């Protein structure tokens, strides 16, 4: 047992660390670790502010250390299956995506660190919805416009939001929409991608989100409607898969899947959504 994080980052026998503290410490700990010669897997959001995240990325480049953002959803088997279907052209050109992602909150939520504005970079959108924004980017590419509105209807966490609605558009006209909330009252994850030749979707993430399931449907007007569905049972393997990807990136000297740059770009989308909510305007990214 170490007395504090400084003892961990300064230990010459440690080669890599996981930073899973509240966001206000992500930048400080990650930078200290990389400057001490360690690779870092940092939980999402990558940092509390864009400036902190940019400083982390500069340090990673200066030290040559791997800095990965904790986007474990990229490593869920159903998400990886949809990636495979799409990469193999089974639904043709992608056009748009949508996601409904929420959690039911819990007694005492307003007293947790997640509800403390000084410790976090945002509310439900930054805490949980950012996973969906990262997936949108992974499948559809970068976005250039964001429109959003947020609200705090139930949980006493203002000025942080408990609900957000976000609409994004890319330069080539692809679009995505997200509804994320602490008020769905049943843990929910539903992610869909629509293409010229069909669709893919992921329902559930295992555990309280229900059985994880990947679905493939093809556009075919003259045959009976049919879907291909794969269910993934058992424990959540995404954390283990994420760590393996982190290790592989270190060994191979490359950027990891779900890189620090991905973490920064997802944060930019969140900040653009907050600006859109404040101004009532579509915000360029």
C-alpha positions as CSV (number, residue, x, y, z in Angstrom):
1,X,0.0,0.0,0.0
2,X,1.3,3.4,-1.0
3,X,0.7,6.5,1.0
4,X,0.0,8.7,-2.0
5,X,0.1,8.8,-5.8
6,X,3.5,10.5,-5.8
7,X,5.1,7.3,-4.4
8,X,3.6,5.4,-7.4
9,X,4.6,7.8,-10.1
10,X,8.2,8.0,-8.7
11,X,8.7,4.3,-8.3
12,X,11.4,3.1,-10.8
13,X,10.0,-0.4,-10.7
14,X,6.7,0.6,-12.1
15,X,6.4,0.8,-15.9
16,X,2.8,1.8,-16.4
17,X,-0.1,3.1,-14.4
18,X,-3.8,3.5,-14.5
19,X,-5.2,6.9,-13.5
20,X,-8.8,6.4,-12.2
21,X,-9.2,9.3,-9.9
22,X,-11.7,12.1,-10.2
23,X,-10.9,14.2,-13.3
24,X,-9.3,17.2,-11.5
25,X,-6.2,14.9,-10.8
26,X,-6.0,13.3,-14.2
27,X,-3.6,15.8,-15.7
28,X,-1.3,16.2,-12.7
29,X,-0.9,12.5,-12.1
30,X,-0.5,11.5,-15.8
31,X,2.1,14.2,-16.5
32,X,4.1,13.3,-13.4
33,X,4.0,9.6,-14.4
34,X,5.1,10.2,-18.0
35,X,7.9,12.5,-16.9
36,X,9.0,9.7,-14.6
37,X,9.1,7.3,-17.6
38,X,5.8,5.6,-17.2
39,X,3.1,4.8,-19.7
40,X,-0.4,5.9,-18.7
41,X,-3.9,4.6,-19.2
42,X,-6.1,7.5,-18.0
43,X,-9.8,7.1,-17.4
44,X,-12.3,9.3,-19.3
45,X,-12.8,12.1,-19.5
46,X,-9.1,12.6,-20.3
47,X,-9.0,15.7,-18.1
48,X,-11.2,18.4,-16.6
49,X,-10.5,21.0,-19.2
50,X,-9.2,21.1,-22.8
51,X,-6.0,22.9,-21.6
52,X,-5.2,20.1,-19.2
53,X,-5.8,17.5,-21.9
54,X,-3.6,19.3,-24.4
55,X,-0.8,19.5,-21.7
56,X,-1.1,15.8,-21.2
57,X,-0.7,15.1,-24.9
58,X,2.3,17.4,-25.2
59,X,4.0,15.6,-22.4
60,X,3.3,12.2,-24.0
61,X,4.9,13.4,-27.3
62,X,7.9,14.9,-25.4
63,X,8.5,11.8,-23.4
64,X,7.6,9.2,-26.0
65,X,5.3,7.5,-23.6
66,X,1.9,5.9,-24.5
67,X,-1.1,7.8,-23.2
68,X,-4.4,6.0,-23.7
69,X,-7.8,7.4,-22.8
70,X,-10.1,5.0,-21.0
71,X,-12.8,4.5,-23.7
72,X,-13.5,0.9,-22.8
73,X,-16.7,0.8,-24.9
74,X,-14.5,0.4,-28.0
75,X,-13.4,-2.9,-26.5
76,X,-16.9,-4.4,-25.9
77,X,-17.3,-7.5,-28.1
78,X,-20.6,-6.3,-29.6
79,X,-19.0,-3.0,-30.6
80,X,-16.1,-4.8,-32.1
81,X,-18.5,-7.1,-34.0
82,X,-20.3,-4.1,-35.5
83,X,-16.9,-2.6,-36.4
84,X,-16.1,-5.8,-38.3
85,X,-19.5,-5.9,-40.1
86,X,-19.0,-2.3,-41.2
87,X,-15.4,-2.7,-42.2
88,X,-16.4,-5.7,-44.4
89,X,-19.0,-3.5,-46.2
90,X,-22.0,-5.4,-45.0
91,X,-24.2,-2.2,-44.6
92,X,-22.5,-0.1,-47.3
93,X,-21.8,3.6,-46.9
94,X,-22.5,4.9,-43.3
95,X,-25.0,7.8,-43.1
96,X,-26.0,8.4,-39.5
97,X,-25.8,7.1,-36.0
98,X,-27.9,7.4,-32.8
99,X,-27.4,6.5,-29.2
100,X,-29.6,6.4,-26.1
101,X,-27.4,6.0,-23.1
102,X,-28.3,6.5,-19.5
103,X,-28.2,5.4,-15.9
104,X,-30.8,5.6,-13.2
105,X,-28.7,7.5,-10.7
106,X,-28.6,6.5,-7.1
107,X,-29.4,7.7,-3.6
108,X,-26.9,10.3,-2.6
109,X,-25.7,11.0,-6.1
110,X,-25.7,14.7,-5.4
111,X,-23.1,14.2,-2.7
112,X,-20.7,12.2,-4.8
113,X,-17.6,13.7,-6.5
114,X,-19.3,13.4,-9.9
115,X,-21.7,16.1,-8.7
116,X,-18.9,18.5,-7.6
117,X,-18.2,21.1,-10.3
118,X,-14.7,21.8,-9.0
119,X,-13.7,18.2,-9.5
120,X,-15.3,17.4,-12.9
121,X,-15.5,18.9,-16.4
122,X,-19.2,18.5,-16.8
123,X,-22.3,16.5,-15.8
124,X,-23.9,13.5,-17.4
125,X,-22.7,14.4,-20.9
126,X,-19.0,14.5,-19.9
127,X,-19.3,11.6,-17.4
128,X,-21.2,9.0,-19.5
129,X,-22.3,10.5,-22.8
130,X,-18.7,11.1,-23.8
131,X,-18.4,7.3,-24.5
132,X,-21.1,7.7,-27.2
133,X,-19.4,10.7,-28.7
134,X,-16.2,8.8,-29.0
135,X,-18.0,5.9,-30.7
136,X,-19.7,8.3,-33.1
137,X,-16.2,9.7,-34.1
138,X,-14.8,6.2,-34.4
139,X,-17.4,5.1,-36.9
140,X,-18.3,8.3,-38.7
141,X,-15.2,10.4,-38.4
142,X,-14.8,14.0,-37.2
143,X,-17.8,16.4,-36.9
144,X,-17.8,20.1,-37.7
145,X,-21.1,21.2,-36.2
146,X,-22.7,20.6,-32.8
147,X,-26.2,21.6,-31.6
148,X,-27.3,20.7,-28.1
149,X,-29.4,21.5,-25.1
150,X,-29.0,20.3,-21.5
151,X,-31.1,20.4,-18.4
152,X,-31.1,19.6,-14.7
153,X,-34.6,18.4,-14.0
154,X,-34.3,16.0,-11.0
155,X,-30.9,15.7,-9.4
156,X,-29.7,18.6,-7.3
157,X,-26.4,19.0,-9.2
158,X,-26.8,22.3,-11.0
159,X,-25.0,23.9,-12.8
160,X,-24.0,20.4,-13.9
161,X,-26.6,18.7,-16.2
162,X,-28.5,15.4,-15.5
163,X,-29.7,15.2,-19.2
164,X,-28.3,16.2,-22.6
165,X,-29.6,16.0,-26.2
166,X,-26.8,16.4,-28.8
167,X,-27.0,16.6,-32.6
168,X,-23.8,16.4,-34.7
169,X,-23.0,16.8,-38.4
170,X,-19.8,16.0,-40.3
171,X,-18.4,17.9,-43.2
172,X,-19.7,15.3,-45.7
173,X,-23.2,15.4,-44.2
174,X,-23.1,12.4,-41.9
175,X,-25.0,13.0,-38.7
176,X,-25.4,11.6,-35.2
177,X,-27.7,12.2,-32.3
178,X,-27.3,11.4,-28.6
179,X,-29.7,11.3,-25.7
180,X,-27.9,10.7,-22.4
181,X,-29.5,11.1,-18.9
182,X,-29.5,10.2,-15.3
183,X,-33.3,10.1,-15.5
184,X,-33.9,7.2,-17.8
185,X,-34.6,5.2,-14.5
186,X,-33.4,2.0,-16.1
187,X,-29.8,1.5,-17.1
188,X,-29.9,1.7,-20.9
189,X,-27.4,1.4,-23.8
190,X,-28.7,1.4,-27.4
191,X,-26.3,2.3,-30.2
192,X,-27.3,2.2,-33.9
193,X,-25.5,2.8,-37.2
194,X,-27.5,3.2,-40.5
195,X,-25.9,2.6,-43.9
196,X,-27.1,2.5,-47.5
197,X,-27.4,-1.3,-47.4
198,X,-28.6,-1.9,-43.9
199,X,-28.0,-1.3,-40.2
200,X,-26.1,-2.5,-37.2
201,X,-26.9,-2.0,-33.5
202,X,-25.7,-2.8,-30.1
203,X,-28.2,-3.3,-27.3
204,X,-27.0,-3.6,-23.7
205,X,-23.5,-3.7,-22.1
206,X,-24.0,-6.7,-19.8
207,X,-24.7,-6.5,-16.1
208,X,-27.4,-3.9,-15.2
209,X,-27.5,-2.8,-18.8
210,X,-28.9,-6.1,-20.0
211,X,-27.4,-8.8,-22.1
212,X,-25.0,-7.4,-24.7
213,X,-26.2,-8.0,-28.2
214,X,-24.9,-7.1,-31.7
215,X,-27.5,-7.0,-34.5
216,X,-27.1,-6.9,-38.3
217,X,-30.0,-6.1,-40.6
218,X,-29.8,-5.8,-44.4
219,X,-31.9,-3.6,-46.7
220,X,-34.0,-6.0,-48.8
221,X,-37.4,-5.0,-50.0
222,X,-38.4,-8.2,-51.8
223,X,-37.6,-10.8,-49.1
224,X,-38.9,-11.6,-45.6
225,X,-37.4,-9.3,-43.0
226,X,-34.5,-10.9,-41.1
227,X,-31.8,-10.0,-38.7
228,X,-28.5,-11.6,-37.6
229,X,-28.1,-11.4,-33.8
230,X,-25.2,-12.4,-31.5
231,X,-25.5,-12.3,-27.7
232,X,-22.5,-12.0,-25.4
233,X,-23.0,-13.5,-22.0
234,X,-20.8,-13.6,-18.9
235,X,-18.7,-10.9,-17.3
236,X,-17.7,-7.6,-18.9
237,X,-14.5,-8.3,-20.8
238,X,-14.0,-4.7,-22.1
239,X,-11.7,-3.7,-19.2
240,X,-9.4,-6.7,-19.8
241,X,-9.5,-6.1,-23.6
242,X,-8.7,-2.4,-23.0
243,X,-5.7,-3.2,-20.9
244,X,-4.5,-5.7,-23.5
245,X,-4.7,-3.1,-26.2
246,X,-2.7,-0.7,-23.9
247,X,0.0,-3.3,-23.4
248,X,0.1,-4.1,-27.2
249,X,0.5,-0.4,-28.0
250,X,3.4,-0.1,-25.6
251,X,5.1,-3.2,-27.0
252,X,4.6,-2.2,-30.6
253,X,5.4,1.5,-30.1
254,X,2.2,2.8,-31.6
255,X,-0.8,4.9,-30.7
256,X,-3.5,2.8,-28.9
257,X,-7.1,2.3,-30.0
258,X,-8.8,5.1,-28.1
259,X,-5.8,7.3,-27.9
260,X,-5.3,10.5,-25.9
261,X,-6.1,12.5,-29.1
262,X,-9.4,10.6,-29.3
263,X,-10.0,11.7,-25.7
264,X,-9.2,15.3,-26.5
265,X,-11.5,15.4,-29.6
266,X,-14.4,13.8,-27.6
267,X,-13.9,16.6,-25.0
268,X,-14.1,19.2,-27.8
269,X,-17.5,17.9,-28.8
270,X,-18.7,18.0,-25.2
271,X,-17.5,21.6,-24.8
272,X,-19.1,22.5,-28.1
273,X,-22.4,21.0,-26.9
274,X,-22.2,23.1,-23.7
275,X,-21.5,26.2,-25.7
276,X,-24.5,25.4,-28.0
277,X,-26.7,25.0,-24.9
278,X,-25.5,28.4,-23.5
279,X,-25.9,30.3,-26.8
280,X,-28.8,28.5,-28.5
281,X,-26.7,28.4,-31.6
282,X,-25.1,25.7,-33.8
283,X,-21.4,25.6,-32.8
284,X,-18.6,24.9,-35.2
285,X,-15.9,22.5,-34.1
